Amino acid sequence: MKLRSLAVFGVGYVLGAKAGRERYVQIVEALQSASQRLDDARRQRAKPARQGSNGLDSYLDETSRN
């Protein structure tokens, strides 16, 4: 995680230095946002599926009790 953050910062710095400070800030923010979305997606995949999350599960639960 730290290595990736450092790499993201390094790429942003190099590209931003060539494009100017304003563009540098835009690049860094975009890379941080992409990194955050990737982390969120990984966390979502790691979560177990919720039971009873849709109508079919609820219906099956109710009918099995009767």
Residue pairs with C-beta under 8 A, 6 or more apart in sequence:
4 35
5 35
8 28
8 31
8 32
8 35
9 28
11 27
11 31
12 24
12 27
12 28
12 31
13 24
13 28
15 23
15 24
15 27
16 23
16 24
16 25
16 27
16 28
17 24
19 27
51 57
52 58
52 61
